[in-house]
Amino acid sequence: MSDSQIQTRDSGSMLALLLLRAWLGVRAVVTGLEKFSDTRTLQVPLLDAAGKPDSSGAVVEVTQKFYSLHSYHAIPDSMKEKFSQEPLLPAFMTAPYYAVLGWALIALGLAVLVGLWTRASLFLMGLLYVSLTFGLILIKQDGGVSWLAIHVALIAVALSLTKHNRFALTRS
């Protein structure tokens, strides 16, 4: 194999890892941020064709999404209820897990995205997804288990490509 063929293959692997890091990082960061989202319903005046409040004084309800530290919810209440009934997930284990889940997703996502300790960040992200998988298996959420399996597989591929890690803050 010639040097140019090796270089082309290596640059393809580098680009593949860069794409995987971008996707996995963005996915984790946005998922983490969504843990801090909520909605509120506002009543706003109905506007006429000119964009001014309607003379009748009519109002419409508008749902608005917002982000706040006070809105933090690691998982939906319906899932939290199912987990609370699972003997393999006692409250002394789930409470701290819920407290750090969103923050961990954001931190690991940013680390993978910028290439900070890439191998360790990817491995920890994989462990986080495995832990989420464990919970979903217990409550028989097979669809979620399948989605997480795809994430873990993508992380495994990214880990196998880390020798081609470029455009990163650290090379490890």
Secondary structure, DSSP 8 states (H G I E B T S, - for coil): --HHHHHHHHHHHHHHHHHHHHHHHHHHHHHHHHTTEEEEEEEEE-B-TTSSB-TT--EEEEEEEEE-GGG--SS-HHHHHHHHT-TTS-HHHHHHHHHHHHHHHHHHHHHHHHTSSHHHHHHHHHHHHHHHHHHHHHTT-HHHHHHHHHHHHHHHHHHHTGGG--S-SS--
